Amino acid sequence: MRTKITKRDLEEKVIGFDGVVVRKKAGEVKFGREYFYSHGQTAEKFAARMGKELEKEFPDRFRLKDCGDHWAAFRGGASLWVSSHFWAVFSVDLVDQQTD
C-alpha cells in the first residue's frame, strides 16, 4: 500500500526549492524557486532537477505536467509567488498500484 505524501514530507525530504503548494483536489504539487539573477538557470533545468529529487525520494509517484518562468520587478519583502521565480507542476500518483 502506498503511503500518503504530505507537504511536510516534501519539505523535509526534497531539496532545491523555496516553496511548495499542494493542490489535493487536482492531485498536483507546485514547486517554486525564487531568483534575482537567473545565472543560466531555466525553468526546464529547474523542473528536471526537481524531477530527479522527487524520483530519488518517491520513486514512480510524480510526473511533470508543466513548468515556467515568472518574471516580476523586484519588490523587497514580496513572497515567492509574487517575485521572479521558476515553477514546476507535477501530478501526484496517489493510486495504490499493487498487484495481487
Sequence and secondary structure as in RCSB ss.txt:
>XXXX:A:sequence
MRTKITKRDLEEKVIGFDGVVVRKKAGEVKFGREYFYSHGQTAEKFAARMGKELEKEFPDRFRLKDCGDHWAAFR
GGASLWVSSHFWAVFSVDLVDQQTD
>XXXX:A:secstr
      HHHHHHH  S SEEEEETTTTEEEEEEE SS TT  HHHHHHHHHHHHHHHSTT EEEEEEEEE     
TT  TTTSSEEEEEEEE  S     
